[in-house]
Amino acid sequence: MDYTAKLDEALNRLHDEGRYRTFIDIERKKGNFPHATWRKPDGTEQPITVWCGNDYLGMGQHPVVLEAMHDALDATGAGSGGTRNISGTTVYHKALEAELADLHGKEAALVFTSAYVANDATLSTLPKLFPGLIIYSDELNHASMIEGIRRNGGAKRVFRHNDVEHLRELMAADDPDAPKLIAFESVYSMDGDFGPIEAICDLADEFGALTYIDEVHAVGMYGPRGAGVAERDRLMHRLDIINATLAKAYGVVGGYIAASAKMCDAIRSYAPGFIFSSSMPPAVAAGACASVRHLKHDKKLREQHQTQAKILKTRLKGLGMPIIDHGSHIVPVIVGNPVHTKKLSDMLLDGYGIYVQPINFPTVPRGTERLRFTPSPVHGPDEMDKLVHAMDELWSHCALNRAELAG
């Protein structure tokens, strides 16, 4: 076989469909977020404003986080030295897990190298703990959840997105004595809609199922202390396992689950993704811990974040843009064509210094390709004006029919 030719075929398919992903080299500057420098392939530099980052609150630049990381780095050095059971558990990891358990009102928490790994490792391990487990998964769950459920070798059922009645039908059709778990998200990141947490918890109670929620796009941003949508809706006590990230609102990197002490102990003891992965560096754990602790009390920053999202959605709607608005902080503008989406992204970057990545299939369904904006509290009026002006100009320039797309 000509392996190189096969690679060429696979990559050319992406190019032909307008779905080939390109990365740009960005240099963030401390204290200057969301501004950054784009290092172009030709060696030149251009100042840009980042409009698609997941550092939702700018905590990756916050002095509290940086100071904690510097202190830990100076005290301990760079790496953790191993997996959690081979010298990789430090006082910083334990402090972070205690902070996260307190955040979610759970007995314990378990930190992973990413929320992807936390989802994959936990969901693939649960059938080992509960033989015969049936997992009911929302069809729009994140790829990490899908992969973990796929790999676990157990039974799975996929219910239509946020369709509680369909979920009920699936659960009612299964053995009432079989162990069950419902896996879903609080905020779905591509459309920005919310999962029906209370209704799913009611079904879980009715059918004797565990609940597993992904709060990745909600922690730090919703609830009185930033514990997520479940905290906002006073439902955390009804959720058995909460998954979330340290890489978005908390501005660092890593993921975790929060649950009962026995659940965390069992996952810690059985999940290969936890057992055989080196732990995060102590400096990262320290920065994450400082970020979580700070955001438990910074209600004003969360309010500013929501206000910025509302302003941007209102202004883009005023231009006739096809916005998806479910009331969350995520601002998707539907373009509906991968080539047009990539063209808009390129023109915003080259002509206006505005960086927003195109979102194409398979991340979103074909025909719903989009630009996904993530305004933050540090995107000021000038940055907002520049973005809205650029979108107004380029939408017409690209000959996109607003009314048709909106319909």
NULOPA-416861 format. One record per residue (C-alpha): residue in three letters; z, y, x. Coordinates in Angstrom, 2 decimals, padded with zeros to 5 digits. Layout:
% residues N
{residu->ALA; Z->Z; Y->Y; X->X};
...
//
This chain:
% residues 407
{residu->MET; Z->000.00; Y->000.00; X->000.00};
{residu->ASP; Z->-000.73; Y->003.56; X->001.08};
{residu->TYR; Z->002.74; Y->005.00; X->000.55};
{residu->THR; Z->001.73; Y->008.51; X->001.59};
{residu->ALA; Z->-001.05; Y->008.54; X->-001.00};
{residu->LYS; Z->001.43; Y->007.51; X->-003.70};
{residu->LEU; Z->003.70; Y->010.37; X->-002.72};
{residu->ASP; Z->000.74; Y->012.74; X->-002.89};
{residu->GLU; Z->-000.10; Y->011.49; X->-006.38};
{residu->ALA; Z->003.44; Y->012.00; X->-007.61};
{residu->LEU; Z->003.68; Y->015.51; X->-006.21};
{residu->ASN; Z->000.20; Y->016.50; X->-007.36};
{residu->ARG; Z->001.11; Y->015.54; X->-010.92};
{residu->LEU; Z->003.87; Y->018.10; X->-010.84};
{residu->HIS; Z->001.55; Y->020.74; X->-009.41};
{residu->ASP; Z->-001.13; Y->020.00; X->-012.03};
{residu->GLU; Z->001.37; Y->020.32; X->-014.87};
{residu->GLY; Z->002.87; Y->023.50; X->-013.48};
{residu->ARG; Z->006.23; Y->021.75; X->-013.06};
{residu->TYR; Z->006.53; Y->021.68; X->-009.27};
{residu->ARG; Z->009.89; Y->023.14; X->-008.30};
{residu->THR; Z->010.07; Y->025.67; X->-005.51};
{residu->PHE; Z->013.22; Y->026.81; X->-003.76};
{residu->ILE; Z->013.63; Y->030.29; X->-002.35};
{residu->ASP; Z->015.85; Y->031.11; X->000.62};
{residu->ILE; Z->018.64; Y->033.40; X->-000.52};
{residu->GLU; Z->021.32; Y->035.08; X->001.55};
{residu->ARG; Z->024.24; Y->036.19; X->-000.57};
{residu->LYS; Z->026.22; Y->039.11; X->000.81};
{residu->LYS; Z->030.00; Y->039.12; X->000.45};
{residu->GLY; Z->031.18; Y->041.75; X->-002.00};
{residu->ASN; Z->027.66; Y->042.55; X->-003.16};
{residu->PHE; Z->027.04; Y->039.92; X->-005.85};
{residu->PRO; Z->024.69; Y->039.68; X->-007.80};
{residu->HIS; Z->022.58; Y->041.35; X->-005.11};
{residu->ALA; Z->021.18; Y->039.18; X->-002.33};
{residu->THR; Z->018.37; Y->039.00; X->000.22};
{residu->TRP; Z->015.28; Y->036.84; X->-000.24};
{residu->ARG; Z->013.88; Y->035.51; X->003.02};
{residu->LYS; Z->010.18; Y->035.02; X->002.30};
{residu->PRO; Z->008.08; Y->032.27; X->003.88};
{residu->ASP; Z->006.26; Y->034.89; X->005.98};
{residu->GLY; Z->009.54; Y->035.93; X->007.59};
{residu->THR; Z->009.95; Y->039.23; X->005.77};
{residu->GLU; Z->012.95; Y->040.08; X->003.61};
{residu->GLN; Z->013.29; Y->041.55; X->000.12};
{residu->PRO; Z->016.41; Y->042.63; X->-001.75};
{residu->ILE; Z->016.81; Y->040.80; X->-005.05};
{residu->THR; Z->019.19; Y->040.57; X->-007.98};
{residu->VAL; Z->020.21; Y->037.04; X->-008.97};
{residu->TRP; Z->019.94; Y->036.52; X->-012.75};
{residu->CYS; Z->020.09; Y->032.72; X->-012.90};
{residu->GLY; Z->023.21; Y->031.86; X->-010.93};
{residu->ASN; Z->025.99; Y->029.68; X->-012.28};
{residu->ASP; Z->028.66; Y->031.73; X->-010.51};
{residu->TYR; Z->029.20; Y->033.15; X->-013.98};
{residu->LEU; Z->032.08; Y->035.47; X->-013.18};
{residu->GLY; Z->031.36; Y->036.30; X->-009.56};
{residu->MET; Z->034.42; Y->034.37; X->-008.40};
{residu->GLY; Z->032.51; Y->033.07; X->-005.40};
{residu->GLN; Z->032.95; Y->036.59; X->-003.98};
{residu->HIS; Z->036.45; Y->037.30; X->-005.27};
{residu->PRO; Z->038.99; Y->038.37; X->-002.60};
{residu->VAL; Z->041.64; Y->036.00; X->-004.01};
{residu->VAL; Z->039.35; Y->033.02; X->-003.49};
{residu->LEU; Z->038.11; Y->034.09; X->-000.07};
{residu->GLU; Z->041.61; Y->034.78; X->001.21};
{residu->ALA; Z->042.82; Y->031.35; X->000.11};
{residu->MET; Z->039.86; Y->029.67; X->001.79};
{residu->HIS; Z->040.33; Y->031.61; X->005.02};
{residu->ASP; Z->044.04; Y->030.76; X->005.13};
{residu->ALA; Z->043.38; Y->027.05; X->004.55};
{residu->LEU; Z->040.54; Y->026.98; X->007.08};
{residu->ASP; Z->042.70; Y->028.62; X->009.73};
{residu->ALA; Z->045.56; Y->026.25; X->008.95};
{residu->THR; Z->043.69; Y->022.94; X->008.71};
{residu->GLY; Z->040.17; Y->023.19; X->010.11};
{residu->ALA; Z->036.90; Y->022.32; X->008.40};
{residu->GLY; Z->036.82; Y->018.82; X->006.92};
{residu->SER; Z->039.28; Y->016.65; X->005.05};
{residu->GLY; Z->038.99; Y->013.76; X->007.49};
{residu->GLY; Z->038.10; Y->011.01; X->005.07};
{residu->THR; Z->038.20; Y->009.61; X->001.59};
{residu->ARG; Z->041.24; Y->010.29; X->-000.57};
{residu->ASN; Z->042.83; Y->006.98; X->000.43};
{residu->ILE; Z->041.98; Y->007.38; X->004.13};
{residu->SER; Z->043.62; Y->010.62; X->005.23};
{residu->GLY; Z->041.59; Y->012.73; X->002.77};
{residu->THR; Z->044.44; Y->013.65; X->000.44};
{residu->THR; Z->046.09; Y->016.91; X->001.44};
{residu->VAL; Z->048.60; Y->019.29; X->-000.08};
{residu->TYR; Z->045.61; Y->021.41; X->-001.14};
{residu->HIS; Z->044.08; Y->018.59; X->-003.17};
{residu->LYS; Z->047.37; Y->017.81; X->-004.86};
{residu->ALA; Z->047.98; Y->021.47; X->-005.67};
{residu->LEU; Z->044.50; Y->021.79; X->-007.18};
{residu->GLU; Z->044.95; Y->018.71; X->-009.35};
{residu->ALA; Z->048.31; Y->020.00; X->-010.58};
{residu->GLU; Z->046.75; Y->023.36; X->-011.43};
{residu->LEU; Z->043.93; Y->021.67; X->-013.36};
{residu->ALA; Z->046.26; Y->019.35; X->-015.27};
{residu->ASP; Z->048.29; Y->022.39; X->-016.30};
{residu->LEU; Z->045.12; Y->024.27; X->-017.29};
{residu->HIS; Z->044.09; Y->021.58; X->-019.77};
{residu->GLY; Z->047.55; Y->020.57; X->-020.92};
{residu->LYS; Z->047.15; Y->017.05; X->-019.55};
{residu->GLU; Z->049.46; Y->014.83; X->-017.52};
{residu->ALA; Z->047.08; Y->014.58; X->-014.58};
{residu->ALA; Z->043.72; Y->015.55; X->-013.10};
{residu->LEU; Z->041.43; Y->013.91; X->-010.57};
{residu->VAL; Z->039.15; Y->015.94; X->-008.29};
{residu->PHE; Z->035.66; Y->014.75; X->-007.27};
{residu->THR; Z->033.05; Y->016.19; X->-004.95};
{residu->SER; Z->031.04; Y->017.45; X->-007.96};
{residu->ALA; Z->031.14; Y->017.39; X->-011.74};
{residu->TYR; Z->028.01; Y->015.20; X->-011.60};
{residu->VAL; Z->029.91; Y->012.61; X->-009.60};
{residu->ALA; Z->032.94; Y->012.98; X->-011.88};
{residu->ASN; Z->030.82; Y->012.24; X->-014.96};
{residu->ASP; Z->028.85; Y->009.44; X->-013.35};
{residu->ALA; Z->031.85; Y->007.76; X->-011.75};
{residu->THR; Z->034.11; Y->008.00; X->-014.79};
{residu->LEU; Z->031.62; Y->006.96; X->-017.45};
{residu->SER; Z->030.30; Y->004.08; X->-015.36};
{residu->THR; Z->033.84; Y->002.83; X->-014.73};
{residu->LEU; Z->035.29; Y->002.96; X->-018.25};
{residu->PRO; Z->033.76; Y->-000.39; X->-019.42};
{residu->LYS; Z->035.60; Y->-002.07; X->-016.54};
{residu->LEU; Z->038.82; Y->-000.78; X->-018.02};
{residu->PHE; Z->037.93; Y->-001.43; X->-021.66};
{residu->PRO; Z->035.75; Y->-004.59; X->-021.87};
{residu->GLY; Z->033.24; Y->-004.42; X->-024.70};
{residu->LEU; Z->033.38; Y->-000.60; X->-024.80};
{residu->ILE; Z->030.69; Y->001.10; X->-026.89};
{residu->ILE; Z->029.81; Y->004.64; X->-025.77};
{residu->TYR; Z->028.30; Y->007.05; X->-028.29};
{residu->SER; Z->026.38; Y->009.75; X->-026.45};
{residu->ASP; Z->024.84; Y->012.99; X->-027.70};
{residu->GLU; Z->021.10; Y->012.91; X->-026.98};
{residu->LEU; Z->021.28; Y->016.22; X->-025.08};
{residu->ASN; Z->024.12; Y->015.24; X->-022.79};
{residu->HIS; Z->023.77; Y->016.20; X->-019.14};
{residu->ALA; Z->021.86; Y->013.90; X->-016.80};
{residu->SER; Z->025.10; Y->012.94; X->-015.03};
{residu->MET; Z->026.58; Y->011.65; X->-018.28};
{residu->ILE; Z->023.39; Y->009.78; X->-019.15};
{residu->GLU; Z->023.29; Y->008.19; X->-015.70};
{residu->GLY; Z->026.93; Y->007.13; X->-015.81};
{residu->ILE; Z->026.50; Y->005.57; X->-019.25};
{residu->ARG; Z->023.26; Y->003.87; X->-018.21};
{residu->ARG; Z->024.78; Y->002.36; X->-015.10};
{residu->ASN; Z->027.94; Y->001.00; X->-016.67};
{residu->GLY; Z->026.22; Y->-002.04; X->-018.14};
{residu->GLY; Z->028.00; Y->-001.66; X->-021.45};
{residu->ALA; Z->026.77; Y->-000.95; X->-024.96};
{residu->LYS; Z->025.60; Y->002.55; X->-025.76};
{residu->ARG; Z->024.43; Y->004.41; X->-028.83};
{residu->VAL; Z->022.62; Y->007.75; X->-028.72};
{residu->PHE; Z->023.18; Y->010.08; X->-031.65};
{residu->ARG; Z->021.02; Y->013.04; X->-032.60};
{residu->HIS; Z->022.17; Y->016.30; X->-031.07};
{residu->ASN; Z->025.32; Y->017.61; X->-032.76};
{residu->ASP; Z->024.57; Y->015.37; X->-035.76};
{residu->VAL; Z->027.99; Y->014.15; X->-036.84};
{residu->GLU; Z->026.62; Y->012.23; X->-039.82};
{residu->HIS; Z->024.26; Y->010.26; X->-037.58};
{residu->LEU; Z->027.19; Y->009.56; X->-035.28};
{residu->ARG; Z->029.18; Y->008.31; X->-038.24};
{residu->GLU; Z->026.36; Y->005.96; X->-039.27};
{residu->LEU; Z->026.20; Y->004.48; X->-035.78};
{residu->MET; Z->029.95; Y->004.00; X->-035.53};
{residu->ALA; Z->030.22; Y->002.48; X->-039.00};
{residu->ALA; Z->027.56; Y->-000.08; X->-038.12};
{residu->ASP; Z->029.51; Y->-001.43; X->-035.13};
{residu->ASP; Z->032.38; Y->-003.89; X->-034.92};
{residu->PRO; Z->035.48; Y->-001.98; X->-036.07};
{residu->ASP; Z->037.59; Y->-003.80; X->-033.49};
{residu->ALA; Z->035.37; Y->-002.90; X->-030.51};
{residu->PRO; Z->036.69; Y->-000.19; X->-028.17};
{residu->LYS; Z->034.72; Y->003.02; X->-028.58};
{residu->LEU; Z->034.23; Y->006.34; X->-026.82};
{residu->ILE; Z->032.33; Y->009.46; X->-027.90};
{residu->ALA; Z->030.80; Y->011.50; X->-025.05};
{residu->PHE; Z->029.58; Y->015.03; X->-025.68};
{residu->GLU; Z->029.63; Y->018.60; X->-024.36};
{residu->SER; Z->031.32; Y->021.79; X->-025.46};
{residu->VAL; Z->028.49; Y->024.12; X->-024.40};
{residu->TYR; Z->024.99; Y->022.74; X->-023.90};
{residu->SER; Z->023.58; Y->024.73; X->-021.03};
{residu->MET; Z->019.90; Y->024.94; X->-021.93};
{residu->ASP; Z->020.20; Y->026.30; X->-025.49};
{residu->GLY; Z->023.74; Y->027.62; X->-025.19};
{residu->ASP; Z->024.92; Y->025.92; X->-028.39};
{residu->PHE; Z->028.37; Y->024.49; X->-029.02};
{residu->GLY; Z->029.35; Y->020.90; X->-029.73};
{residu->PRO; Z->031.21; Y->020.21; X->-033.02};
{residu->ILE; Z->034.48; Y->019.35; X->-031.30};
{residu->GLU; Z->036.77; Y->019.17; X->-034.30};
{residu->ALA; Z->034.38; Y->017.09; X->-036.40};
{residu->ILE; Z->033.88; Y->014.64; X->-033.52};
{residu->CYS; Z->037.63; Y->014.38; X->-032.99};
{residu->ASP; Z->038.03; Y->013.63; X->-036.70};
{residu->LEU; Z->035.50; Y->010.80; X->-036.41};
{residu->ALA; Z->037.24; Y->009.50; X->-033.31};
{residu->ASP; Z->040.51; Y->009.34; X->-035.22};
{residu->GLU; Z->038.84; Y->007.58; X->-038.13};
{residu->PHE; Z->037.19; Y->004.92; X->-035.97};
{residu->GLY; Z->039.86; Y->004.59; X->-033.30};
{residu->ALA; Z->037.64; Y->005.99; X->-030.52};
{residu->LEU; Z->038.39; Y->007.83; X->-027.31};
{residu->THR; Z->036.88; Y->011.28; X->-026.80};
{residu->TYR; Z->035.16; Y->012.47; X->-023.61};
{residu->ILE; Z->034.07; Y->016.11; X->-023.40};
{residu->ASP; Z->032.09; Y->017.92; X->-020.71};
{residu->GLU; Z->033.36; Y->021.52; X->-020.44};
{residu->VAL; Z->031.30; Y->022.36; X->-017.35};
{residu->HIS; Z->029.71; Y->025.49; X->-018.84};
{residu->ALA; Z->032.89; Y->026.64; X->-020.54};
{residu->VAL; Z->035.84; Y->026.39; X->-018.13};
{residu->GLY; Z->036.99; Y->029.74; X->-016.81};
{residu->MET; Z->035.11; Y->031.53; X->-019.59};
{residu->TYR; Z->036.56; Y->030.45; X->-022.94};
{residu->GLY; Z->040.10; Y->030.13; X->-024.23};
{residu->PRO; Z->043.21; Y->032.23; X->-023.55};
{residu->ARG; Z->043.54; Y->030.80; X->-020.03};
{residu->GLY; Z->039.94; Y->029.78; X->-019.44};
{residu->ALA; Z->040.41; Y->026.09; X->-020.16};
{residu->GLY; Z->037.22; Y->026.00; X->-022.24};
{residu->VAL; Z->036.01; Y->025.88; X->-025.81};
{residu->ALA; Z->038.54; Y->023.17; X->-026.72};
{residu->GLU; Z->041.34; Y->025.53; X->-025.72};
{residu->ARG; Z->039.73; Y->028.39; X->-027.65};
{residu->ASP; Z->039.61; Y->026.18; X->-030.74};
{residu->ARG; Z->043.10; Y->024.71; X->-030.09};
{residu->LEU; Z->041.75; Y->021.18; X->-029.79};
{residu->MET; Z->042.58; Y->020.17; X->-026.22};
{residu->HIS; Z->045.35; Y->017.82; X->-027.34};
{residu->ARG; Z->042.79; Y->015.78; X->-029.32};
{residu->LEU; Z->040.55; Y->015.10; X->-026.33};
{residu->ASP; Z->041.30; Y->012.10; X->-024.15};
{residu->ILE; Z->039.19; Y->012.97; X->-021.10};
{residu->ILE; Z->037.99; Y->016.44; X->-020.14};
{residu->ASN; Z->035.33; Y->016.80; X->-017.45};
{residu->ALA; Z->034.55; Y->020.12; X->-015.82};
{residu->THR; Z->033.35; Y->021.81; X->-012.66};
{residu->LEU; Z->034.66; Y->024.10; X->-009.96};
{residu->ALA; Z->031.16; Y->025.23; X->-009.00};
{residu->LYS; Z->030.32; Y->027.58; X->-011.85};
{residu->ALA; Z->032.89; Y->030.00; X->-013.30};
{residu->TYR; Z->035.35; Y->029.12; X->-010.54};
{residu->GLY; Z->032.78; Y->030.00; X->-007.89};
{residu->VAL; Z->033.39; Y->027.18; X->-005.40};
{residu->VAL; Z->032.24; Y->023.54; X->-005.58};
{residu->GLY; Z->033.54; Y->020.23; X->-006.92};
{residu->GLY; Z->034.32; Y->018.61; X->-010.25};
{residu->TYR; Z->037.18; Y->016.88; X->-011.99};
{residu->ILE; Z->038.54; Y->015.06; X->-014.98};
{residu->ALA; Z->041.81; Y->015.84; X->-016.73};
{residu->ALA; Z->043.47; Y->013.14; X->-018.81};
{residu->SER; Z->046.63; Y->011.05; X->-019.11};
{residu->ALA; Z->048.32; Y->009.97; X->-015.90};
{residu->LYS; Z->047.36; Y->006.35; X->-016.54};
{residu->MET; Z->043.71; Y->007.19; X->-017.23};
{residu->CYS; Z->043.41; Y->009.21; X->-014.02};
{residu->ASP; Z->045.20; Y->006.49; X->-012.07};
{residu->ALA; Z->042.82; Y->003.83; X->-013.42};
{residu->ILE; Z->039.70; Y->005.87; X->-012.60};
{residu->ARG; Z->041.14; Y->006.64; X->-009.16};
{residu->SER; Z->041.70; Y->002.94; X->-008.58};
{residu->TYR; Z->038.42; Y->001.54; X->-009.94};
{residu->ALA; Z->035.63; Y->004.15; X->-009.63};
{residu->PRO; Z->033.45; Y->003.62; X->-006.52};
{residu->GLY; Z->032.24; Y->007.23; X->-006.77};
{residu->PHE; Z->035.80; Y->008.34; X->-006.14};
{residu->ILE; Z->037.05; Y->005.61; X->-003.82};
{residu->PHE; Z->034.18; Y->005.74; X->-001.32};
{residu->SER; Z->033.45; Y->009.50; X->-001.20};
{residu->SER; Z->035.01; Y->011.77; X->001.39};
{residu->SER; Z->037.19; Y->014.34; X->-000.30};
{residu->MET; Z->036.29; Y->018.01; X->-000.48};
{residu->PRO; Z->037.36; Y->020.15; X->002.51};
{residu->PRO; Z->040.89; Y->021.55; X->002.17};
{residu->ALA; Z->039.55; Y->025.11; X->002.34};
{residu->VAL; Z->037.36; Y->024.43; X->-000.71};
{residu->ALA; Z->040.28; Y->022.91; X->-002.59};
{residu->ALA; Z->042.40; Y->025.94; X->-001.73};
{residu->GLY; Z->039.71; Y->028.35; X->-002.92};
{residu->ALA; Z->039.22; Y->026.43; X->-006.15};
{residu->CYS; Z->042.95; Y->026.34; X->-006.78};
{residu->ALA; Z->043.22; Y->030.10; X->-006.26};
{residu->SER; Z->040.27; Y->030.70; X->-008.59};
{residu->VAL; Z->041.69; Y->028.52; X->-011.38};
{residu->ARG; Z->045.09; Y->030.15; X->-011.04};
{residu->HIS; Z->043.61; Y->033.66; X->-011.12};
{residu->LEU; Z->041.39; Y->033.08; X->-014.13};
{residu->LYS; Z->044.29; Y->031.73; X->-016.15};
{residu->HIS; Z->045.42; Y->035.36; X->-016.35};
{residu->ASP; Z->042.18; Y->037.39; X->-016.10};
{residu->LYS; Z->041.31; Y->037.70; X->-019.77};
{residu->LYS; Z->039.54; Y->041.01; X->-019.17};
{residu->LEU; Z->036.96; Y->039.40; X->-016.90};
{residu->ARG; Z->036.14; Y->036.81; X->-019.58};
{residu->GLU; Z->035.74; Y->039.54; X->-022.18};
{residu->GLN; Z->033.42; Y->041.52; X->-019.90};
{residu->HIS; Z->031.33; Y->038.40; X->-019.38};
{residu->GLN; Z->030.85; Y->037.84; X->-023.11};
{residu->THR; Z->030.05; Y->041.52; X->-023.63};
{residu->GLN; Z->027.32; Y->041.46; X->-020.99};
{residu->ALA; Z->025.71; Y->038.41; X->-022.60};
{residu->LYS; Z->025.75; Y->040.07; X->-026.03};
{residu->ILE; Z->024.19; Y->043.25; X->-024.66};
{residu->LEU; Z->021.37; Y->041.40; X->-022.91};
{residu->LYS; Z->020.59; Y->039.26; X->-025.95};
{residu->THR; Z->020.57; Y->042.29; X->-028.22};
{residu->ARG; Z->018.23; Y->044.25; X->-025.96};
{residu->LEU; Z->015.79; Y->041.37; X->-025.44};
{residu->LYS; Z->015.77; Y->040.64; X->-029.17};
{residu->GLY; Z->014.93; Y->044.29; X->-029.73};
{residu->LEU; Z->011.77; Y->043.75; X->-027.70};
{residu->GLY; Z->010.77; Y->040.81; X->-029.89};
{residu->MET; Z->011.63; Y->038.20; X->-027.28};
{residu->PRO; Z->012.15; Y->034.65; X->-028.59};
{residu->ILE; Z->015.81; Y->034.35; X->-027.69};
{residu->ILE; Z->017.95; Y->031.34; X->-028.52};
{residu->ASP; Z->021.33; Y->032.74; X->-029.54};
{residu->HIS; Z->024.16; Y->030.41; X->-030.50};
{residu->GLY; Z->026.86; Y->032.88; X->-029.55};
{residu->SER; Z->027.54; Y->031.63; X->-026.04};
{residu->HIS; Z->027.07; Y->033.37; X->-022.70};
{residu->ILE; Z->023.74; Y->031.66; X->-021.98};
{residu->VAL; Z->020.55; Y->033.66; X->-022.64};
{residu->PRO; Z->017.41; Y->031.47; X->-022.88};
{residu->VAL; Z->014.02; Y->033.14; X->-023.42};
{residu->ILE; Z->011.51; Y->030.57; X->-024.65};
{residu->VAL; Z->008.07; Y->030.82; X->-023.04};
{residu->GLY; Z->006.74; Y->027.44; X->-024.18};
{residu->ASN; Z->004.33; Y->026.81; X->-021.33};
{residu->PRO; Z->005.22; Y->025.68; X->-017.79};
{residu->VAL; Z->002.43; Y->027.67; X->-016.12};
{residu->HIS; Z->003.35; Y->030.88; X->-017.93};
{residu->THR; Z->007.02; Y->030.30; X->-017.20};
{residu->LYS; Z->006.38; Y->029.89; X->-013.48};
{residu->LYS; Z->004.09; Y->032.93; X->-013.48};
{residu->LEU; Z->006.70; Y->035.09; X->-015.15};
{residu->SER; Z->009.33; Y->033.91; X->-012.69};
{residu->ASP; Z->007.08; Y->034.65; X->-009.71};
{residu->MET; Z->006.13; Y->038.10; X->-010.98};
{residu->LEU; Z->009.73; Y->039.05; X->-011.69};
{residu->LEU; Z->010.66; Y->038.03; X->-008.16};
{residu->ASP; Z->007.70; Y->039.54; X->-006.27};
{residu->GLY; Z->007.27; Y->042.70; X->-008.30};
{residu->TYR; Z->010.78; Y->043.58; X->-009.41};
{residu->GLY; Z->013.18; Y->041.75; X->-007.12};
{residu->ILE; Z->014.59; Y->039.83; X->-010.10};
{residu->TYR; Z->015.33; Y->036.17; X->-009.45};
{residu->VAL; Z->015.34; Y->033.77; X->-012.39};
{residu->GLN; Z->014.17; Y->030.17; X->-012.02};
{residu->PRO; Z->011.74; Y->028.63; X->-014.53};
{residu->ILE; Z->013.22; Y->025.80; X->-016.56};
{residu->ASN; Z->010.66; Y->023.09; X->-017.30};
{residu->PHE; Z->010.44; Y->019.47; X->-018.44};
{residu->PRO; Z->012.32; Y->017.15; X->-018.00};
{residu->THR; Z->015.28; Y->019.55; X->-018.01};
{residu->VAL; Z->014.06; Y->020.79; X->-021.40};
{residu->PRO; Z->011.54; Y->019.24; X->-023.82};
{residu->ARG; Z->007.85; Y->020.03; X->-023.32};
{residu->GLY; Z->006.84; Y->023.11; X->-025.24};
{residu->THR; Z->010.27; Y->024.72; X->-024.82};
{residu->GLU; Z->009.91; Y->025.84; X->-021.21};
{residu->ARG; Z->012.00; Y->028.91; X->-020.62};
{residu->LEU; Z->013.63; Y->031.51; X->-018.44};
{residu->ARG; Z->017.41; Y->031.14; X->-018.58};
{residu->PHE; Z->019.38; Y->034.26; X->-017.80};
{residu->THR; Z->023.08; Y->034.18; X->-016.95};
{residu->PRO; Z->024.49; Y->037.73; X->-017.08};
{residu->SER; Z->027.85; Y->038.26; X->-015.42};
{residu->PRO; Z->030.51; Y->040.97; X->-015.47};
{residu->VAL; Z->029.06; Y->042.36; X->-012.23};
{residu->HIS; Z->025.54; Y->042.86; X->-013.59};
{residu->GLY; Z->025.82; Y->046.59; X->-014.22};
{residu->PRO; Z->023.82; Y->048.94; X->-016.48};
{residu->ASP; Z->021.22; Y->049.61; X->-013.77};
{residu->GLU; Z->020.55; Y->045.90; X->-013.23};
{residu->MET; Z->020.38; Y->045.36; X->-016.99};
{residu->ASP; Z->017.92; Y->048.25; X->-017.48};
{residu->LYS; Z->015.69; Y->046.97; X->-014.69};
{residu->LEU; Z->015.59; Y->043.45; X->-016.13};
{residu->VAL; Z->014.82; Y->044.56; X->-019.68};
{residu->HIS; Z->012.10; Y->046.94; X->-018.48};
{residu->ALA; Z->010.53; Y->044.23; X->-016.33};
{residu->MET; Z->010.53; Y->041.67; X->-019.13};
{residu->ASP; Z->008.96; Y->044.18; X->-021.51};
{residu->GLU; Z->006.13; Y->044.90; X->-019.08};
{residu->LEU; Z->005.48; Y->041.34; X->-017.97};
{residu->TRP; Z->005.61; Y->039.76; X->-021.41};
{residu->SER; Z->002.59; Y->041.84; X->-022.40};
{residu->HIS; Z->000.94; Y->041.41; X->-019.04};
{residu->CYS; Z->001.05; Y->037.63; X->-019.35};
{residu->ALA; Z->-000.54; Y->037.88; X->-022.82};
{residu->LEU; Z->002.22; Y->035.97; X->-024.50};
{residu->ASN; Z->002.28; Y->036.32; X->-028.26};
{residu->ARG; Z->005.89; Y->037.18; X->-029.08};
{residu->ALA; Z->005.67; Y->036.64; X->-032.80};
{residu->GLU; Z->003.93; Y->033.30; X->-032.39};
{residu->LEU; Z->006.45; Y->032.06; X->-029.86};
{residu->ALA; Z->009.39; Y->033.29; X->-031.90};
{residu->GLY; Z->008.10; Y->031.35; X->-034.90};
//
